[in-house]
Amino acid sequence: MAAPKPPNKRRRTSAEDDAPESNLQTSNVTRSEDFWFEDGTIVLQAENTQFLVHKSVLSRHSVVFSDMFSILQPENMDDEPSVEGKPLVRVFDTAEDIDQLLRALYDRGCDPRRKMPFKVIEVMLRLGNKYDIPHFVAEATGRLHVEFPTTLSQWDVQRHWSLPRGGSFRGIKGQKGLLFDIVNLALQYEISSILPAAYFLCLRDIDAVLTGTKRDDGSEAILSSDAQRACIQGRDEILEDIPRQTFQWMDPTEYSDVCQNAAVCFRILSYSVVLLWKSGRVTASDAFSQREQMDAYLDGGGELCSVCRETSRFIHSAGRSKMWASLPSYFDLGSWKELEKEDPRKIVDG
Ligand SMILES: [Zn+2]
């Protein structure tokens, strides 16, 4: 898409000359400081803020704006509300939303290398859908797709397990409660292919899944009841599967044909596995742990023989791949294939 034409220098107006006290109807109305172009052709009013912008720019990006403006007939202008001879259109969004929308249209404030605040992603999805601005929707969903991969190789590259629980992402500015806000947004706008990885990350704090967590501003980020249900079901199913998939390598009977030092290996494995499941050290979040991380689970009383070690890597890797393939189904989301069909991704990951 071609960039919109560069805006002329903006005139910053002071509050005094904006709102003449003699005119009661406009006494509360203020002009946007950033979006009041002297060569603008249309005034948008959201709440009590007016924006003097260009019909051509808005129409170029949005069919809805284009249709809205085409109704304005020059010959009827005398009967229509206007400001300084420019037609006035009221929109029923907040002034903050319209400011954000104009910022994204005029300033192209979507540098892919800069982290985007969640609020902007939310506005781009909401207004992108409302005003039919496809590149808003594409930009917002693209950001989310990048954070929540559909392949295990991409998951491994992103090292999500090492992220702080508050949620820090590559392309979205971190803030407390971010993950829950993202999940709720994905459910609302059917960005379904991010849900398996996002739900899985929620499992790191199951108490917060049930009770919510505080955002930076003190408000509560609470998962929707659908999301809570999915997380609880997913956790139960993952915990049921984990011993025979990702942790299958700890089963001593897997090695009976190949082991070079059966006495030692059998003892290490059986002792560790008993300890592990008895102590409840395994959580659902261990489903995609790396083999190296798992050595911590082995009892320190010796080392596996080289063949068992190699075999353990193979079994572990096969197990976690199977669990990744099943990840959507744990949360009752069908298969990866179905999800990608519902919510196609442009990025190629894996
Ligand atoms: Zn062995």
Residues whose N, C-alpha, C, O or C-beta is under 5 A from the ligand:
A	BS01	ZN	C259 Q260 N261 C265 L304 C305 C308
